[in-house]
Amino acid sequence: MSNGVVFIVDDDEAIRDALAWLFQSRGVMAETFVSAADFLSGWTPWHRGCMVLDIRMEGMTGLELFDRLQELKSSLPVIFLTGHGDVPMAVSALKKGARDFVEKPFNDNDLVDRVIEALAWDAAQRESDADAALLAARLASLSLRERQVMDLVLAGKLNKVIADDLGITMRTVEVHRAHVFEKMEVRTAVELAQLMSQKRG
């Protein structure tokens, strides 16, 4: 169902096992961790998916792990499992960037649905980040003159006007324009404008 993984961090073995079985029964890959330290020991910025994190654990709490992951610039969406008395803490975590919280006892289907939504969100964010990085690399490949020509093309100016503005020949403009289209991997000025509008968006 998903190419992401739900990382379950809970110091209660019975809950870990039950959650892993629940997610796997819905086609969601799951990995379990006995503590915050256990998860951090294997964490990398390339983890994909989401976390289901118990807010109260022995040693480093779920909130402390969440704070640490934010310091590490982790983009994993986090869903907290909370007891009734933990709701104010969970709301505070939401304000700091957590995705959601689910109160115990929770509805199995509701929890899985929220996890699937978080996995989809993470996948979309990573695709968007990858597209942005690719566009940035293409832009970085342009020479200063090519970038100037591109900006004037995007402004809707004709080759003759661009040549006059930059003090170069029309033939030189045509060469630079062709290089811009090749490096940006577009065929027309319209496609170039659409590509750059995605960057601004």
N, C-alpha and C positions, 0 to 999 in steps of 0.2 A: 504493500500500500504506500510506503514512504521510503525515501532513501535517507531519511534522518533517523536518529536513535533517540529514545526517551531515556534519560539518565535518572535513575531512581536513587535518591540519597536519603536513607532512613536507618536509624540505629535499631529498629525493631525488625528482627528477621522474618517474623510472620507476615508483617505488612509488606516488606520487600518482596517476598516470594509471591504473595497474593497479587501485588501490583504487576510484577513481571508476567505472571500467568495471564492476568486480565488483558494487558496490552498485546501480548503475543497471540491471544485468542482472537484479537481484532486485526491481526496482520501488522502490528507495530513492533519493530525491533526494540528490545529493552536491555539495558545493562544496569546492574545493581551495585551499590556501594554502601559499606557499613558505617561510614562516617564522612564528615567533611574533608578530613585529612586524606582519607582513602581516595576520594574523588580528585582532590587537588594534586595528588601525587602523579596522576596520569593525565591531567588536563593539558590540552594544547589549544592554541587559537583556531585550530582547524576542526574542532569538534562541531558536528552538525546535528541539529535536532532540537530538543528542549530538555529541561530539567523538571522533575517532580521532586520537590525538596521539603522535608519535614522541618517545620519552623523551630521545633524544640528538639535538640539532641544533646547527648553527653559530649563534653569537650567543646569543640567549636560548634556553635549553634547554626541553624539554617540561615538566620539573619546575618551572622558573622561571615558565613561562607558567601552569601550573596554580596555583601560589601567587598569581600576580597576579590570576587570575580569581576565586580565593577572596576576595581583598581587595576585589574589585569586586562581591562577593555574587552571582556567577554561579551559576545553578542547573543549568546544562548538565551532564548526566552525561558523565564523561570515561573513555574506554578507552585505556590506554597500549599502544603497540607497543614491545616491549622485546627486546633481545638477551639471551642467557643470563646474561651478567654484570650485567645491569641489574635482575634479579629482586629483590634486596634493596631497591633504590630504589623499585621498583614497589610492593612490599609496604608500604613506608613511606608511599607516596602513598595507598594504600588506607586506611590508618589515618587519613589526613587528609581522606578523603572522596571519593577517586577511585572510580569504579564497578567497574572491572575492569582487568586487563592481559592481553595476549596475547603469547606469545613468538614470535619469528621463528625459523625459517620457520613460518607459521601455516597452519592448515587454512581454506580459503576459506569453506566453509559454516559452520564453527564461528564464524568472525569475524562473518559476516553475521547469524547467529542471535543473537549477543550484542548486535550493534548494534540489531537489531529489538526485542529485549527492552528495551534502554536507551531507544529511541524511545517504546515503549509506556509505560515508567515515567515518562518526562518528560511525556507527554501526560496521564497520570493525575494527576501532581503538579499540573500547571497547572490541570486541571479542578477539583481539590480546592481549590487556592488561590483560584480564581475563585468557587467556591461559598462559601468562607469570607468573601471580601470582600463578596459580595452579602448574606450574612446579617448581617455587621457593619454594612452600610449600612442595612439594615432596622431593626436594633436602635437605631442612632443616630437614626433618625427618630422614635422614641418619646419622648414627654414623660416627665418624672420620675414623674408620677402614673400614666401608662400602664405604665411599667416596674414600678411597685409592684403594680399590679393584675395584670399578667402573672405576676410572681413568685408571687403568691398563687393565681392560677389553676393554675399549674404545681405548686403544693403541694397541689392537689386540693381547695381550699376553695370552698364554695358562695358565690354572690353575696351572700347575707345575711351570712355570716361575714366576707367581704371588706369589706362596708360597715361592719360593726361594728369591724373591725380598723383601718380607715382613717378612721373617723369621718365617713363620707359616706353619702348615700342609696343605696338599691339601684338606683334609676334611673340615678344617676351612675355606679355600677359598671357597669351594662349598657352605657352609652354608651362608657365607657373600654374595656371588653372588646371591643365592636364595632370600635373604632378599632384596638386591638391586632391583632385578627384580620385587619383590612383591610391594615394596614401590614406585617404579617408574612406576608401572602398565604396564610393558612390559613383553613379553614372551621370547625374544631372544636378543642377543647382537646387532643384526642388528637393531631391533626396538629401542633399547636404543640409538644407534648411531644416528638414524633418529630423535629421540626426542631431543637429545642434540644439533643436528645441527640446529633445529628450534630456540633454545635458542640463539645460536650464530648469527643466521640470524636476 
